[in-house]
Amino acid sequence: MLDSTLTEEHRMLQDLVRKFVERELMPLEPLILKREAEGGKYALTEEELAPLHAKCRELGLWALESPEEYGGANLPAVALMGVEEELARTVTPFTIPPDSPNLHMLMAVANEEQKAKYLAPYAAGQLKSCIAISEPVAGGDPSAMITRAVRDGDEWVINGRKIWVSNVPAADFIILMARTSPGKREEGVTAFIVDRGTPGFIIEREIAMIGGRRTYELVFEDCRVPARNVLGGLGAGYAPMQLRLNVRRLQMGARCIGISRRALEMMCRHAKQRVTFGVPLADRQAIQWWIAEATMKLHACRLMVLDAAARLDRGEDVRNVASMVKVYATEMATEIVDRAMQTHGAMGMTKELPLQLFAQQVRLMRVYEGPTEVHMMAIARRTLREHG
């Protein structure tokens, strides 16, 4: 940990979340694994969520990064990285309300009317949201999107298609990115708030993903949105969208640390118990090196995440370090989880252990919020510019 960055209060919060995960969430893993293995939805039911939400309220684990004026704790990013790390140590799917990346986008650009109608109840965990960016022909390049919004009096008429959107059925509103200026790229993208049930907003299909995840393809056919639902300036949706993506990328880094920690713990326990040819696996050099490499990479990744979070808290441009975190953390977790599965042998291939779900989820992370290759390209371009 970075002593200059993390306070004792931050450490206490992480310890509280760790205990919540171990006492409330991990006991649900056998149920979740069985449900997913039998083809059921990888999710908690409302009946299962209710006591968890009640416990969160009891412990003060609610609206941790929401502004204080909306009843939140307004915690800095460095503290929240520890929360994300602990939550990721279990495959029980649970997020302390509200889901935060869209919160940052709303806080940055919402006007007073939008804050009252959307931000306040969202920050309190009373509303849910999602964001639609990717399109079938513009996945890794948001600036190439072609969904169009055309002004018609006091409304905007939106036509287009979005894909790979998460949490759609549960969302009360969606933040939609659409082009309002033809011929332009980043400068022509505008963000809109679209309420659930708006005519012309169609959930085309549900797409089953690996790791138990589900995304959705959306169609907008002459979808009319009031002009007051423009989020931020006209043609200025790209920058706040990038803020939202950068927050998400840092969260992914912290979650990869949590997943890797759990995989390393499982690897060490099994290696000490499992004997092959008369020798514990823990005495095999190959396993020892895997453990040593995992320990070193976890330490390095945690420092990267905390440094990036501290920069975000200071208001710095974190695009480059967020890209570095996204690439390093996902590649690290891929390796550590795979080696944990290999150490477990045939048992590591079963759906009785959480390792297979971790492996699939980390594989997904290497694609969403920007594929690894796109981030590598961006890092290289920025470095080349820096060196003239």
C-alpha positions in Angstrom: 0.0 0.0 0.0 1.1 3.6 -0.5 1.3 5.1 3.0 1.2 8.6 1.5 -2.0 7.9 -0.3 -4.1 5.6 1.9 -5.2 6.7 5.3 -6.1 4.5 8.3 -9.8 5.2 7.5 -9.3 3.9 4.0 -7.7 0.7 5.3 -10.5 0.3 7.8 -13.1 0.6 5.0 -11.3 -2.0 3.0 -11.2 -4.3 6.0 -14.9 -3.8 6.5 -15.7 -4.7 2.9 -13.4 -7.7 3.2 -15.4 -9.0 6.1 -18.7 -8.3 4.3 -17.4 -10.3 1.3 -16.2 -13.3 3.4 -19.3 -13.4 5.7 -22.1 -12.4 3.4 -21.1 -13.0 -0.3 -18.7 -16.0 -0.3 -21.2 -18.3 1.5 -23.5 -17.7 -1.6 -20.9 -19.0 -4.0 -22.0 -22.6 -4.1 -25.6 -21.5 -5.0 -24.3 -19.1 -7.7 -21.9 -21.7 -9.2 -24.7 -24.3 -9.3 -27.2 -21.9 -10.8 -24.7 -20.9 -13.5 -23.6 -24.5 -14.3 -27.2 -25.5 -14.8 -27.8 -22.8 -17.3 -29.5 -20.3 -15.0 -28.9 -16.6 -14.9 -25.7 -15.5 -13.3 -27.3 -13.1 -10.9 -28.8 -12.8 -7.5 -32.6 -12.7 -7.2 -34.4 -9.8 -5.6 -35.0 -12.0 -2.5 -31.3 -12.7 -2.2 -30.3 -9.1 -2.8 -32.7 -7.6 -0.2 -30.8 -8.8 2.9 -27.5 -7.9 1.3 -28.7 -4.4 0.7 -30.0 -4.1 4.2 -26.6 -5.2 5.6 -24.9 -2.7 3.4 -27.1 0.1 4.9 -26.4 -1.2 8.4 -22.7 -1.1 7.8 -22.7 2.2 6.0 -21.6 0.6 2.8 -23.9 2.6 0.5 -23.4 5.5 -1.9 -19.7 5.5 -1.1 -18.6 7.9 -3.8 -21.8 9.9 -4.2 -21.7 13.6 -3.3 -22.4 14.5 0.4 -25.3 16.7 -0.7 -27.0 13.6 -2.0 -26.4 11.6 1.2 -23.2 9.9 0.0 -19.8 9.6 1.6 -17.9 11.3 -1.3 -14.9 9.0 -0.9 -11.8 9.5 -3.0 -10.9 7.1 -5.8 -7.9 5.7 -3.8 -10.3 4.5 -1.1 -12.7 3.0 -3.6 -10.1 1.0 -5.3 -9.8 -1.1 -2.1 -13.6 -1.6 -2.1 -13.5 -2.9 -5.7 -10.6 -5.2 -4.9 -12.4 -6.9 -2.1 -15.7 -7.2 -4.0 -13.9 -8.9 -6.8 -12.6 -11.7 -4.6 -15.9 -13.6 -5.0 -17.9 -14.7 -8.0 -21.1 -13.8 -6.2 -22.3 -10.9 -8.4 -22.8 -7.9 -6.1 -22.1 -4.2 -6.4 -22.5 -1.7 -3.5 -25.2 0.7 -4.9 -25.1 2.7 -7.0 -23.0 1.5 -10.0 -20.6 4.3 -10.1 -19.0 5.1 -13.5 -22.1 6.8 -14.9 -22.3 8.8 -11.6 -19.0 10.5 -12.4 -20.3 11.5 -15.8 -23.5 12.9 -14.4 -21.7 14.8 -11.7 -19.4 16.4 -14.3 -21.9 17.7 -16.7 -25.6 17.4 -15.5 -27.5 20.6 -15.2 -29.5 21.5 -12.1 -32.8 20.0 -13.5 -31.0 16.8 -14.5 -29.3 16.6 -11.1 -32.6 16.7 -9.3 -34.4 14.3 -11.6 -31.6 11.8 -12.3 -28.4 12.3 -10.2 -30.0 12.7 -6.8 -32.0 9.4 -6.9 -29.2 7.6 -8.7 -26.6 8.7 -6.2 -29.0 7.4 -3.4 -29.2 4.0 -5.1 -32.9 4.5 -6.0 -32.4 4.5 -9.8 -30.3 2.4 -12.0 -28.7 3.4 -15.3 -26.6 2.1 -18.2 -24.6 3.6 -21.0 -24.8 2.9 -24.8 -21.6 3.6 -26.7 -20.5 0.8 -29.0 -22.1 0.1 -32.3 -22.0 -3.0 -34.6 -19.6 -1.2 -37.0 -17.8 1.0 -34.4 -16.9 -1.2 -31.5 -13.3 -0.2 -30.4 -13.5 3.3 -31.9 -16.3 5.4 -30.3 -15.5 8.3 -32.5 -16.6 6.3 -35.5 -20.2 5.9 -34.3 -23.0 6.6 -36.7 -26.1 6.7 -34.6 -27.6 10.1 -35.4 -29.7 12.7 -33.5 -31.5 15.4 -35.4 -33.1 18.5 -33.8 -36.8 18.9 -34.4 -38.3 21.8 -32.4 -38.0 21.0 -28.7 -37.0 17.4 -29.3 -34.1 15.4 -30.7 -35.0 12.5 -33.0 -32.6 9.6 -32.7 -32.0 6.8 -35.2 -29.3 4.1 -34.9 -28.2 0.9 -33.3 -26.1 0.1 -30.2 -24.6 -3.2 -29.0 -22.8 -4.7 -26.0 -24.8 -2.6 -23.6 -25.0 -4.0 -20.0 -27.8 -3.8 -17.4 -30.4 -2.7 -19.9 -33.5 -4.4 -18.4 -32.9 -3.1 -14.9 -32.0 0.5 -16.0 -34.4 3.3 -15.3 -32.6 5.5 -17.8 -29.8 5.1 -20.4 -27.0 7.5 -21.3 -26.9 7.3 -25.1 -24.1 8.6 -27.2 -25.1 9.9 -30.7 -23.7 12.0 -33.4 -25.2 15.4 -33.8 -22.7 16.9 -36.3 -22.1 15.0 -39.5 -18.6 14.8 -40.8 -17.0 15.4 -37.4 -15.5 12.8 -35.1 -15.1 13.4 -31.3 -16.5 17.0 -31.6 -19.8 15.8 -33.1 -20.8 13.3 -30.3 -23.5 14.3 -27.9 -24.8 12.5 -24.8 -28.5 12.1 -24.2 -30.5 10.8 -21.3 -33.2 8.4 -22.5 -35.9 7.2 -20.1 -37.0 3.6 -20.0 -40.2 3.2 -22.0 -39.5 6.0 -24.4 -41.2 5.2 -27.7 -38.7 4.1 -30.4 -36.3 2.8 -27.8 -36.2 -1.0 -28.6 -34.4 -3.8 -26.8 -33.6 -5.8 -30.0 -32.0 -8.9 -28.3 -30.2 -10.3 -25.4 -26.7 -11.6 -26.0 -25.3 -14.3 -23.8 -21.6 -13.7 -23.1 -19.0 -15.9 -21.4 -18.5 -15.6 -17.7 -22.3 -15.7 -17.1 -22.6 -12.1 -18.4 -25.4 -10.8 -20.7 -25.4 -7.7 -22.9 -28.0 -6.3 -25.2 -28.4 -4.9 -28.7 -30.6 -1.8 -28.9 -32.4 -0.1 -31.8 -33.5 3.5 -31.9 -36.2 4.2 -34.4 -37.4 7.8 -34.5 -36.8 7.9 -30.8 -37.8 11.4 -29.6 -36.0 12.8 -26.6 -36.7 16.2 -25.1 -34.0 18.9 -25.7 -33.6 19.2 -21.9 -32.3 15.7 -21.9 -29.0 16.6 -23.6 -26.3 15.8 -21.1 -23.6 18.3 -21.2 -22.9 20.6 -24.1 -24.0 19.9 -27.7 -21.3 18.0 -29.5 -19.4 17.8 -26.2 -20.2 14.3 -25.1 -16.9 12.7 -25.8 -14.9 14.2 -22.9 -17.3 13.2 -20.1 -17.7 9.8 -21.8 -13.9 9.4 -21.5 -14.1 10.4 -17.9 -16.6 7.6 -17.3 -14.4 5.1 -19.2 -11.3 6.1 -17.3 -13.1 5.5 -13.9 -14.3 2.2 -15.2 -10.8 1.2 -16.3 -9.3 1.9 -12.9 -12.1 -0.1 -11.3 -11.2 -3.0 -13.6 -7.6 -2.8 -12.4 -8.7 -3.0 -8.8 -11.1 -5.9 -9.6 -8.3 -7.8 -11.4 -6.2 -7.5 -8.2 -9.1 -9.0 -6.2 -9.6 -11.8 -8.6 -5.8 -12.5 -8.8 -5.6 -12.5 -5.0 -8.3 -15.1 -4.7 -6.7 -17.2 -7.4 -3.3 -17.0 -5.7 -4.8 -17.9 -2.3 -6.5 -21.0 -3.8 -3.3 -21.9 -5.6 -1.2 -21.7 -2.4 -3.7 -23.7 -0.4 -4.0 -26.5 -3.0 -0.2 -26.6 -3.6 0.4 -27.2 0.1 -2.2 -30.0 0.3 -1.7 -31.8 -3.0 1.1 -34.4 -3.1 2.3 -35.8 -6.4 5.0 -38.5 -6.6 5.6 -38.2 -2.9 6.3 -34.4 -3.0 3.9 -31.5 -2.2 3.2 -29.3 -5.2 4.4 -26.4 -3.0 7.9 -27.9 -3.2 8.0 -27.9 -7.0 10.0 -25.1 -8.5 7.6 -24.5 -11.3 4.8 -23.8 -8.8 7.0 -21.8 -6.5 8.0 -19.5 -9.5 4.3 -19.1 -10.4 3.6 -18.0 -6.9 6.5 -15.7 -6.7 5.7 -14.1 -10.1 2.0 -13.7 -9.1 3.0 -12.0 -5.8 5.4 -9.6 -7.5 2.9 -8.7 -10.2 0.1 -8.2 -7.7 2.3 -5.7 -5.8 3.2 -3.8 -8.9 -0.4 -3.7 -10.2 -1.7 -2.4 -6.8 0.9 0.4 -6.9 -0.2 1.2 -10.5 -3.9 1.3 -9.5 -3.3 3.5 -6.4 -1.1 5.9 -8.3 -3.6 6.3 -11.1 -6.4 6.7 -8.5 -4.4 9.4 -6.7 -3.9 11.2 -10.0 -7.6 11.1 -10.7 -8.4 12.5 -7.3 -6.0 15.4 -8.0 -7.8 16.1 -11.2 -5.0 15.1 -13.5 -5.5 13.6 -17.0 -5.3 9.9 -16.4 -6.0 8.6 -19.9 -2.6 7.2 -20.4 -2.2 5.6 -16.9 -5.7 4.2 -17.1 -4.8 2.5 -20.4 -1.7 1.1 -18.7 -3.7 -0.2 -15.8 -6.3 -1.7 -18.1 -3.7 -3.6 -20.1 -1.4 -4.7 -17.3 -4.1 -5.7 -14.8 -6.1 -7.8 -17.3 -3.1 -9.6 -18.7 -1.8 -10.2 -15.1 -5.1 -11.7 -14.0 -5.3 -13.8 -17.1 -2.0 -15.4 -16.3 -2.5 -15.9 -12.5 -6.0 -17.4 -12.8 -4.8 -19.7 -15.6 -1.9 -20.9 -13.5 -4.2 -21.4 -10.5 -6.4 -23.6 -12.7 -3.4 -25.5 -13.9 -2.2 -26.1 -10.3 -5.6 -27.6 -9.5 -5.4 -30.0 -12.4 -8.7 -31.6 -13.4 -10.5 -30.0 -10.5 -9.5 -26.6 -11.9 -11.5 -27.4 -15.0 -14.7 -28.0 -13.1 -17.6 -25.6 -12.6 -17.5 -26.5 -8.9 -14.7 -24.0 -8.3 -14.9 -20.2 -9.0 -11.7 -20.3 -11.1 -13.5 -21.0 -14.4 -15.8 -18.0 -13.9 -12.9 -15.8 -13.0 -11.1 -16.9 -16.1 -14.0 -16.1 -18.4 -14.7 -12.7 -16.7 -11.0 -11.7 -17.0 -11.1 -12.7 -20.7 -14.1 -10.4 -21.2 -12.2 -7.6 -19.5 -9.5 -7.7 -22.2 -12.1 -6.6 -24.7 -14.6 -4.3 -23.1 -13.9 -0.6 -22.1 -11.3 -0.8 -25.0 -9.5 -3.9 -26.3 -5.9 -4.4 -25.2 -4.6 -3.7 -28.6 -6.3 -0.3 -28.8 -4.9 0.7 -25.5 -1.4 -0.5 -26.5 -1.7 1.6 -29.7 -2.8 4.7 -27.7 0.0 4.3 -25.1 2.6 4.0 -27.9 1.2 7.1 -29.7 1.3 9.2 -26.6 4.8 8.0 -25.8 6.0 8.8 -29.3 4.5 12.3 -29.0 6.1 12.8 -25.6 9.5 12.1 -27.2 9.1 14.4 -30.1 
